[in-house]
Every structure is written in structure tokens, then in C-alpha cells.
Amino acid sequence: MKKYLIPGFLAVTVLFTGMLSSCKKYADPPPFFEDDLDTTNTITSRRVLLIGIDGAVSSEVKTIAPPTITGMLAHAKFQWDGVTDEISTDAASWKTLVSGVSYGRHKIKDSTFIYTPPEGEDSHGGAPSYYPSMFSYILSSANKNNLRTSFISSWPTLVERVVPEVLDPVIATGDQGVKDSAIARLKNKNPEYMVLHFNSPSIAGKSGGFTSSNTGYKDAITKVDSYIGEIMTALKARPEYNKNEEWLVIITNTHGGVGNNYGGGTSKENTSLVMFYNEKFKQGEFRRADHSIVEIKGRDGNTVKAQALDDNGLYSVGNGEQTIQFKMKGTGFGNYPHWVSTMSRWPSTSGWSIFSGGGNWSISVRSTTSGERRIQGAPTGPYADGNWHTLTVVFYDSAGSRWVKRFTDDMRIKESANVNLGASWGDIANSGPLTFGWGADPGYNPVTYGLSDVRIFNTALTDAEIVSSLCLKDILADHPKKNNIIGYWPCNDAFGGKFSNYAAGKSNYPLTLAGPFSWITEPLLPCSFTAAPADPSKTQLLITSSSMARTIFYWIRVPVADSWGFEGVDWLKNYDEEFVEF
């Protein structure tokens, strides 16, 4: 099996064993001896203390209610149901936290921090792109390249390989060593951005269970909380605290755990607690958004798309009947972009492709033996007006011929021509994977749209079935053709690098995300989704580990370039009035 050493990592000769083994991947090194830091730089007003805690299960911490963290909530923006990542190994979690991109893009999973392709999978481009830590971008920034950064951890490989750009890398002895090193810097040095890594809750959870009923685990959470209390005391004792120094303190778990393990993607493992503390903040609790999406957008080398890779021909229309149905929300599609397709290249290869033009959406169809047929021109009604709309395409047999019909929401489009493909049209075989996103016709511009509720049936739905099921809440249980569903992707996972497939027996056929994707809160719900009961005290937001870098950069006033691929949104700007003095 190939392994890819991502460029920029420091070379080492000793590699650690698998992250999911029964023992911890790293041991406490010898004591660290403090070195002087440069204290000659001009004070930077905005400063950050980021505290990451391995193994702190969000629900268990809430139950334990450790006094320091609980007391800080009064001046914090916080969330108990955020998302760490789809993979909860230590390596994946920390890589996500410090790079600003999720596992679905960086693909770092084990403690070597070296990409290893999954067994039997090396067919889609080899190694992923390299994503450096956020400290790399700080070093290259125009206004913060001399920021005094510290990273304190008892895990040498994390410090050496993932954050080599840090000015002050500290390998401490255990969690107490992390705490002592942090306090020493706050008392005697002049740190501006400091990251602390605590891992004793993870060790205790592996030993006796990630639950508050495990005394060892509860004690570990309480001990780390007491360390945070000591650190906060030292922070607030700084002469310029809340004067020339404006500190944003972030406390988050890197992953949770379930039973005696972690590394997977269950809610206990990947639900995050996250707190952003500043004494000027008014208390504000967020809850996970009712609906989260990945926008399909971009072109060339910067394309966000979702594809059914390696589907073994399951989603090819072939010579049979099929219904393709999905919800989309976008604006300003312009002329002739192709944005959903099974053609590898329009119009010369077989399959079908949806494109826009003249204010309508159209479809091109080509078989392996017949030429291209464009079904276009008829008014399709509004579909790119910033609201959610359901688009349906049906390939069906009738009167000895093959036909195509289209719906926008509950309106059957009144076609004028080309919908009868004829009796010998041939095999409408996919020449490329089912793709939502730019690429089938690279000569035209892309579009940007939200995608939701994708359904594929291996039969032709009747007009009545299409209209009656547009807003069906549970199609797997209640749809009249539920036994014909061969693909169902709600596209509302809220984390990870794929849209999960919930059709019976089809979980191995997700829509895989590619490009600089990012999960974002979608305030407008498609009709097939249900909002949670209103709670005026909580604002909807999706905070992920991969969004942390963007929030930190907003605080320290470093502009974020699109090319970096940071995920998330600048939600903190909505609260400027609480901490910005005008």
C-alpha cells in the first residue's frame, strides 16, 4: 500500500502504530525546559487562547458541569451540539482543527500524519491536496507575520509535523506539564496566540468508558477544568488584560468517545462542545441548524461537486425506466452552464445532462448508439429565484417508445418536441459518474446552488406520484414506490466529505464531495424537512472544528483568502457591537 508524506512535514524515522489500538499513541516525553521568547514585538491587541481537549464528550461534560467551564458560559458564545468531524481519531481531529479543513479533504487519519489510501482504493487522484496549519498563513500574512505563537502538547508528532510553523513549540510532560508551561508563558512571556492540548479525558475514557458514571473519566474532566481555572487566573492577572490585550478564549473538544473507544463517526464521538469566551460577550447559546448544506459551485480547479463514484452502473438509466428528483436553491444561472450530469463530456458522450438557458432549465440526452437530443425551449417556471424547488426528470416507456418528461415542483413542463426518443433510442449509459456540479461542458460558466433531498427510482413515477410526494417527510417509509428507491441522499449530514445514501442496502454509494466544500447553515428549509421547535433563546448555527481557523482569523484581523479553503462562515462579526469599541 502506498503512503504519501504530505509536503511540508518534518521528516522523522519513527512512525507510531495504528490510532485505533487499545493503548494511547503517544507517551509523555522528558520534561521540557523553558526557553526565552522574544518579547520585543509591539503588543497586538487581539489575542487568542485555544484549548483543545481530547475525549471530552459534549453531553457528559454538560452533565458533569465542571465549575470553571460552567462559570465561563455567562460571558461566552457556546454550542453543545456542534460537530468535530466525520472521523474522530486524534490525528484527524487535530489536523481538522488547525488546518481549517475537514477530514473529507485532508484525509489524515492515523498518528503518523501521513496519508494512506484505504485498502483497495487508489483510483481517484492519489494523495489529497496538502493543507498546512493556520500558522503557515499567519507567517505569510502582511500584518501578523511576527505574531508570537505557542503550541503546547505532550504529543511530539503533533507539534513537529502538524504545526512546524509555530514560533514556540512546546513538548510538555502530560496535562499538568501543559498547564504549567501555559501559566509560565502567561506570567513571564508575551504570547499572542497560544494553543493547549489536553488528553487525559481521552486516556480515562479508553480505560473505563467515556461516561460521567466512570469515576476516572469524571475526575479527568474535573482535573482539566481545574487546570483551565488556573490558566484563566494567570491570564486575567496580566497587567494589560482587558486593556491593551483583548483575549478570545476558545475551549473545545477535539473528539468524544463511545463505550471505551473513539475514532468513528457516532454522535458521541463527533458532537462538539465549543465555547468562545470574552468578558465583553453577552451569553449566547447556539443550537445546530435545522438544515445544513454544501453549496455546489466553482469551476476548473476550484470546483465543489458531489459525485456517485464507483456506483457499478446502478445510477445509469440504461435501457430501462428511471426517475431522478432533487431539490435545489440558487440564483442567476445565466446561459448554458451544465450543472447536473452523467455525461463525461457534453454533447459527445452518452448519458444525460441538465443545463440552463433562456431562463429555463433543459436536459440533453445521448445514448451509446444514437445522437444527442436536447429537450429545451418550453417554459419551466421559476427555479433559480433563491427559493427551494424540486426538479424531476422521468425516463419512461409508453406506446412502444421511450419518452422523457420533466417537472418543476408540481408543474409538468409542456414540451413541444423531442420528448419521444423513439423505440430504438438505445442505452442511455453513464459515461461519467452522476455529478452535481460543473464539468460536463467546461466551455460555459458554472452555477452556485444548494442541493437537498436527492432521490432516484428504478421506475417511472406517475404524474400523481410526483406531485403527491414532493414534500413527503419520510419517503423510505411512506412513498408509494418506496421499494423502487435505489438512491436517497438528504444532503443534510452537516459534516463530513459525503452525502450519505439512506436507500435500503445502498449505504456504500454516497455522493462524494470534492473541491473546497464547506458545510453552512441554510435558514430556508426545503418543504420535506421539519424545523425543530422554536427556541428564541438559541440562534441556529453550525460550528465545526474546521470552522475554527476562520473564526480565529476574524478575531486577530487576518484576511482569509479563498484559496486557503477555510471552512465555515464569519459568524462572529454578527456580535461586533459587544466587543468592538467604535
Buried (B, 14 or more C-beta within 10 A) or exposed (E): EEEBEBEBBEEEEEEBEEBBEEEBBBEBBEEBEEEEBEEEEEEBBBBBBBBBBBBBBBBBBBEBBBEBBEBBBEBBBBBBBBBBBBBBBBBBBBBBBBBBBBBBBBBBBBBBBBBBBEEEEEEEEEBBBEBBBBBBBBBEBEEBEBBBBBBBBBBBBBBBBBBBBBBBBBBBBBBBBBBBBBBBBBEEBBBBBBBBBBBBBBBBBBBBBBBBEBEBBBBBBBBBBBBBBBBBEBBEEBEEBEEEBBBBBBBBBBBBBBEBBBBBBBEBBBBBBBBBBBBEBEEBBBBBBBBBBBBBBBBEEBBBBBBBBEBEEBBBBBBBBBBBBBBBBBEEBEEBBBBBBBBBBBBEBBBBBBBBBEBBBBBBBBBBEBEBBBBBBBEBBEBBEEBBBBBBBBBBBEEEBBBBBBBBBBEBBEBEEBBBBEEEBBBBBBBBBBBBBBBBBBEBEBBBBBBBBBBBBBBBBBEEBBBBBBBBEEBEEEBBBBEBBBBBBBBBBBBBBBBBBBBEEBEEBBBBBBBBBBBBBBEEBBBBBEEEEEEEEBBBBBBBBBBBBBBBBBBBEBEBEEEBBBBBBEBBEEBEEBBEEE
